[in-house]
C-alpha cells in the first residue's frame, strides 16, 4: 500500500498526535478512531481523540474508558491523523487543529492537498487500512482494538453483505476472530440494540418511502420534528438508509434529513456513481455510497436532487 512505510516513520517520529474522524460519524469512523488511538497509546504517544459530533449512542460500547473530544486539542500537534476522512474539511465547523504534519488514512477518493495519504479505494473500510497500519508496528491487538476493527469493517460492509466485501476483507475478519473478536456479539450490538426513538423514526422513513421512475429511484426523508418527537439526536440516525435496500428494483436511494440550515443527503447506488453525483452539490464518497448537504428547505432540496438525478440516469 502506497505511503504505508513513510506513514509509519512519521508516526514513530511524532510525540503529540491527534486522531480525528469526520463529522456525523458512522461505525467505521468511530471504530477506526478508537483502534488507532489505542495502538498509538501502546507506542507511548500522547494521543488526543477527536470526533466533532461525538459518539453515536449505539457505538458508545466501543469507547470504554477512552475520552473522545468534540473540540480541537488545546496545543499544537506533531501530527494530525484523519481516519475515514479525505481532508480536514470533513471535520465540519470546527477549525483544523494546528499540526506540523497531516496524515490521511482513508478509503475514499483522495483530495488534492499536500497531506500524506495512505488511501486504498478498494478497501472495504478505513478500519481495514488501520489494521494494516497497526500491523507495521507489530503491536499485539488487545480486545478493544480487535472489537473496534471488526465493528468498522462490519459497519461499512453492511454485515459483510455489500459489494465492497472482498476476499481480503474476509481474511482480516477471520484473523480478528482468531484474535478473540466476537462477531455474533458485534452483530447484536450494532443491529439488535437500537433505542426506541430510532425504530420510530425508521417507521416514518419506511412509510414515507416513494418509488419513482418505475421503481429505479427510492426516496424518503426525516424531518427535524421527528427527532424532537421521538427524542433522538441526528448523530444517532446513521444506517437508516440501508433499510430501504429491501425495496425491490431500486437503482438509487436517497434519504434526506432536515438539519439546521438545510438538508443532509445520503445516497446509495447499484450502478450510478453517486460519489460523482454528490460532488455536484459539494459532497462526495464512493461509487455505491455517498452524501452531501444542501442549504435548502426539504421540499426544494428534494426537487433539485431529483431533477439532476433524472438527468444523470437519463430518465
Beta strands, then each sheet from edge to edge (+ up, - down):
strand 1: 16-21
strand 2: 46-51
strand 3: 68-69
strand 4: 77-83
strand 5: 99-106
strand 6: 116-119
strand 7: 210-212
strand 8: 217-222
strand 9: 252-259
strand 10: 262-269
strand 11: 284-285
strand 12: 289-294
sheet 1: 3+ 2+ 1+ 4+ 5+ 6+
sheet 2: 7+ 8- 9- 10+ 12- 11+
end
